């Protein structure tokens, strides 16, 4: 019986790249109706419509733009071979993280450090709770107990823990160290830690994309003949993908700016908080295309591909984007340390603890997914009621 289960798993298992390919097919059908929102959102911002309307239109506008960034980076990676394509997908293919990073940079440049931190925390939560939970339900709803690829599960747990540790440490230092020049010392500690995390990020990429690539590939991928060295068939396709990705990224930057610029007015008229916009609304809008597509890609199959996608996302946020924000804040004279708000630290720690407990045995059913979704809903409610 066990051998039959393994056989079934090997037939349905897909790599993260395969999940993205399936995602793009779904997105190509789902996003055309949303393309009215980018120009509408830009018009709303330029002509100073009601702030809440500018916010809503531009948040929706981010959805098709994120989809285009993702699909264009996937197409571009096909022209660059395994290593180059993997680097493009790792750094540019996660449209969710790029969109959230752009918004965080805007907040940081305007001195809204808490807002920038909220966006990063919200991105991690939407990945490891909402998207992972929905993927577990989608992959195992009508199936018996399923098994994870232990490599990707261990990678997710390790990345979550190192992200939590780097955020908890400054809080602990504040409570245990003498108060003399403590802010400067915490900032210095954060900058040095950020440099170490960046080195770890590129080291992990080398491990993932070069020396131990086979650990993250499905069995089906390993059986395929290696045609990756085949030259691209059409250079114009390479250029078109680059132009699409660049244009979509620039449009996303502008829509993100309009979202950020309309937050204060929206808070005054609706009563929602900046934290709720940053930690919930922006990550949800950015995550909608890739998240829904990956959920569909693993439907009735294997959740390994979804976990692989989430590992890439957490890797990029925890080891790349947050450290870059810390270093960028130092250059912009907007000191952002790794000392996050207490509630940031608490919900991230609790989320990491729950995810680790649910996935540690390498087996799952759809009930684990329901638990993760329920926890995300509880945290969203908490942020709405108590977020600053």
C-alpha positions in Angstrom: 0.0 0.0 0.0 2.8 2.4 0.9 4.5 1.7 -2.4 1.3 2.5 -4.3 1.1 5.8 -2.4 4.6 6.7 -3.3 4.0 5.8 -6.9 0.9 8.0 -7.0 2.9 10.8 -5.4 5.6 10.6 -8.0 3.1 10.8 -10.8 1.5 13.9 -9.5 4.5 15.7 -8.0 5.4 18.9 -9.7 8.3 21.2 -9.1 7.8 24.9 -8.1 8.6 25.9 -11.7 5.8 23.6 -12.9 3.4 25.2 -10.5 4.3 28.6 -11.9 3.7 27.3 -15.4 0.3 26.1 -14.4 -0.3 29.4 -12.6 0.5 31.4 -15.7 -2.0 29.4 -17.7 -4.7 30.2 -15.2 -3.7 33.8 -14.9 -3.9 34.3 -18.6 -7.6 33.5 -18.4 -8.4 35.2 -15.2 -6.7 38.6 -15.4 -7.9 40.2 -18.7 -11.0 41.6 -17.0 -8.8 43.3 -14.4 -6.7 45.2 -16.8 -9.2 48.1 -16.7 -8.0 48.8 -13.2 -4.4 50.0 -13.7 -5.3 52.9 -16.0 -8.4 53.6 -13.9 -6.4 53.6 -10.7 -3.8 55.9 -12.2 -6.5 58.3 -13.4 -8.1 58.2 -9.9 -4.8 59.2 -8.4 -3.9 61.9 -10.8 -7.4 63.6 -10.6 -7.5 63.3 -6.8 -10.6 61.1 -6.5 -11.7 60.1 -3.0 -8.7 58.6 -1.1 -10.5 55.3 -0.3 -11.4 54.9 -4.0 -7.9 55.6 -5.1 -6.7 53.0 -2.6 -9.2 50.3 -3.7 -8.6 50.8 -7.4 -4.9 50.7 -7.2 -4.8 47.7 -4.9 -6.9 45.9 -7.5 -4.6 47.2 -10.2 -1.7 45.5 -8.6 -3.3 42.1 -9.2 -2.9 41.9 -13.0 0.4 43.8 -12.9 1.8 41.2 -10.5 0.6 38.5 -12.8 2.4 40.1 -15.7 5.6 40.4 -13.8 5.5 36.8 -12.8 4.6 35.4 -16.3 7.3 37.7 -17.9 10.0 36.6 -15.5 9.1 32.9 -16.2 9.3 33.5 -19.9 12.6 35.3 -19.6 14.1 32.6 -17.4 13.6 30.1 -20.2 16.2 32.0 -22.3 18.8 32.0 -19.6 19.4 28.4 -18.8 19.1 26.6 -15.4 21.3 28.8 -13.2 20.5 32.2 -14.9 16.8 31.3 -15.1 16.7 30.2 -11.5 18.3 33.5 -10.4 15.7 35.5 -12.4 12.8 33.6 -10.9 14.3 33.8 -7.4 14.8 37.6 -7.5 12.3 38.9 -10.0 9.8 36.1 -10.4 8.1 36.5 -7.0 5.9 39.4 -8.0 4.3 39.4 -4.5 7.5 40.2 -2.8 8.6 42.8 -5.3 5.3 44.6 -5.0 5.4 44.5 -1.2 9.1 45.6 -1.2 8.2 48.6 -3.4 5.5 49.7 -1.0 7.9 49.1 2.0 10.5 51.3 0.3 8.0 54.1 -0.1 7.0 53.8 3.5 10.7 53.8 4.6 11.6 56.8 2.5 8.7 58.8 4.1 9.7 57.7 7.7 6.9 55.2 8.0 9.1 52.5 9.4 6.3 50.7 11.2 4.3 50.6 8.0 7.3 49.1 6.0 7.7 46.5 8.7 4.0 45.6 8.6 4.1 45.0 4.9 7.0 42.5 5.2 5.3 40.7 8.1 2.0 40.5 6.3 3.7 39.1 3.2 5.2 36.2 5.3 1.9 35.5 7.0 -0.1 35.4 3.8 2.4 32.9 2.4 2.9 30.5 5.3 -0.7 30.6 6.6 -3.2 31.5 3.9 -1.6 30.2 0.8 0.0 27.2 2.3 -3.2 26.3 4.1 -5.3 26.7 1.0 -2.8 24.5 -1.0 -3.0 21.7 1.6 -6.8 21.7 1.4 -6.6 21.8 -2.4 -4.1 19.0 -2.7 -5.5 16.6 -0.1 -9.3 17.3 0.3 -10.4 14.0 -1.3 -7.2 12.1 -0.6 -5.8 10.0 2.3 -2.8 11.1 4.4 -0.2 12.6 2.1 3.6 13.1 2.5 5.8 16.1 1.9 9.3 16.2 0.4 11.3 16.4 3.6 13.9 18.8 2.0 11.4 21.5 1.3 9.6 21.2 4.6 12.9 21.4 6.5 13.9 24.4 4.4 10.6 26.2 5.2 11.0 25.5 9.0 14.6 26.7 9.0 13.9 29.9 7.1 11.0 30.7 9.3 13.0 30.1 12.5 16.0 32.2 11.3 13.7 35.1 10.4 12.0 34.9 13.8 15.3 34.8 15.6 16.7 37.8 13.8 13.5 39.8 14.8 13.3 38.5 18.4 16.9 39.2 19.2 16.7 43.1 19.1 13.6 42.9 21.3 15.5 40.8 23.8 18.5 43.1 23.6 16.3 46.1 24.4 15.0 44.5 27.6 18.4 43.2 28.9 21.0 45.7 27.8 21.9 49.0 29.5 20.1 52.0 28.0 23.3 54.0 27.0 23.2 54.5 23.2 21.0 51.5 22.9 19.3 52.7 19.7 22.6 53.2 18.0 23.8 49.8 19.1 20.7 48.0 18.0 20.9 49.7 14.6 24.6 48.7 14.3 23.6 45.1 15.3 20.8 45.2 12.7 23.1 46.3 9.9 25.7 43.7 10.6 23.0 41.0 10.9 21.5 42.2 7.6 24.8 41.7 5.9 25.1 38.2 7.2 21.5 37.4 6.1 22.3 38.6 2.6 25.4 36.4 2.4 23.2 33.5 3.6 20.6 34.3 1.0 23.1 34.0 -1.9 24.7 31.0 -0.3 21.3 29.3 -0.2 20.6 30.2 -3.8 23.9 28.6 -4.8 22.9 25.5 -2.8 19.4 25.4 -4.3 20.3 26.3 -7.9 23.7 24.7 -8.4 25.3 22.2 -6.0 22.1 20.5 -4.7 19.5 21.3 -7.3 18.5 17.7 -7.5 17.1 17.8 -4.0 14.4 20.3 -5.0 13.5 18.6 -8.3 10.6 16.2 -8.8 11.3 12.6 -9.9 9.6 13.4 -13.2 12.0 16.3 -13.8 14.9 14.0 -13.2 13.8 11.5 -15.8 13.5 14.1 -18.5 16.3 14.5 -21.0 18.4 17.6 -20.3 17.6 20.1 -23.0 18.4 23.1 -21.0 21.4 24.0 -23.0 19.4 24.4 -26.2 19.7 28.0 -27.4 16.5 30.1 -27.4 14.6 29.8 -30.6 13.5 33.4 -30.8 15.6 36.4 -29.6 12.6 38.8 -30.0 10.8 36.7 -27.3 13.6 37.4 -24.9 13.3 41.2 -25.6 9.6 41.2 -25.4 9.6 39.4 -22.0 12.2 41.9 -20.7 10.1 44.9 -21.8 6.9 43.4 -20.4 8.5 42.7 -17.0 10.1 46.2 -16.9 6.9 48.0 -17.9 4.8 46.0 -15.4 7.3 46.6 -12.6 7.3 50.4 -13.3 3.5 50.5 -13.4 3.4 48.5 -10.2 5.7 51.1 -8.6 3.4 53.9 -9.6 0.3 52.1 -8.4 2.0 51.2 -5.1 2.9 54.9 -4.7 -0.8 55.9 -5.2 -1.8 53.3 -2.7 0.7 54.7 -0.2 -0.3 58.3 -0.9 -4.0 57.6 -0.3 -3.6 55.7 3.0 -3.8 58.7 5.3 -7.0 60.0 3.7 -8.5 56.5 3.7 -7.7 56.1 7.4 -9.4 59.4 8.2 -12.6 58.6 6.3 -13.0 54.9 7.0 -11.3 54.2 10.3 -9.1 51.4 9.1 -5.4 51.5 10.2 -2.2 51.9 8.2 -1.1 48.6 9.8 -4.2 46.8 8.4 -3.5 48.2 4.9 0.1 47.2 5.0 -0.1 43.9 6.7 -3.3 42.6 5.1 -4.6 44.4 2.1 -1.4 45.0 0.1 -0.1 41.4 0.6 -3.5 39.9 -0.3 -3.7 42.0 -3.5 -0.1 41.1 -4.5 -0.6 37.5 -3.6 -3.9 36.9 -5.4 -2.6 36.0 -8.9 0.3 33.6 -7.9 -1.5 32.3 -4.8 -4.7 31.4 -6.5 -2.9 29.9 -9.4 -0.6 27.7 -7.3 -3.6 26.5 -5.3 -5.1 25.4 -8.6 -1.9 23.9 -9.8 -1.7 21.5 -6.8 -5.4 20.6 -6.8 -5.8 16.9 -6.2 -2.0 16.5 -6.6 1.0 17.1 -4.4 1.6 20.1 -2.2 5.4 19.9 -2.6 5.3 22.4 -5.4 3.4 24.8 -3.2 5.8 24.4 -0.3 8.7 25.0 -2.7 7.1 28.3 -3.9 6.5 29.4 -0.3 10.1 28.5 0.6 11.2 30.8 -2.2 9.0 33.6 -0.9 10.0 33.3 2.7 13.6 33.1 1.6 13.3 36.3 -0.4 11.5 38.2 2.4 13.5 37.1 5.4 17.0 36.8 3.9 16.9 39.5 1.2 14.2 42.1 1.4 14.2 42.8 5.1 18.0 43.1 5.2 18.0 45.3 2.1 15.4 47.6 3.8 17.6 47.8 6.9 20.7 48.8 4.8 18.6 51.1 2.5 17.2 52.9 5.6 20.7 53.6 6.7 21.6 55.2 3.4 18.3 57.2 3.4 18.9 58.4 6.9 15.7 56.6 8.0 17.1 54.2 10.5 15.2 51.0 10.3 16.5 48.3 12.7 15.4 44.7 13.1 13.5 45.8 16.2 10.0 45.2 15.0 6.9 46.1 17.0 6.0 43.6 19.8 2.9 42.4 18.0 4.9 41.8 14.8 7.3 39.6 16.8 4.5 37.8 18.6 2.4 36.9 15.6 5.4 35.9 13.5 6.7 33.7 16.3 3.3 32.0 16.9 2.9 31.4 13.2 6.3 29.8 12.9 5.5 27.6 15.9 2.2 26.5 14.5 3.6 25.8 11.0 6.5 23.8 12.4 4.2 21.7 14.6 1.8 20.9 11.8 4.4 20.0 9.3 7.2 18.4 11.4 6.2 14.8 10.8 6.1 15.3 7.0 2.5 14.1 6.7 -0.6 16.2 6.0 -4.3 16.1 5.4 -6.7 19.0 4.6 -7.3 19.6 8.3 -3.8 21.1 8.6 -4.7 23.5 5.9 -8.0 24.5 7.6 -6.0 25.2 10.8 -3.6 27.5 9.0 -6.4 29.4 7.2 -8.2 29.8 10.6 -5.1 31.1 12.2 -4.6 33.6 9.4 -8.3 34.8 9.9 -7.7 35.2 13.6 -4.5 37.2 13.0 -6.3 39.4 10.4 -9.1 40.1 12.9 -6.4 40.9 15.6 -4.7 43.3 13.2 -8.0 45.0 12.3 -9.0 45.6 15.9 -5.7 46.3 17.6 -3.2 47.2 14.8 -1.7 50.7 15.3 
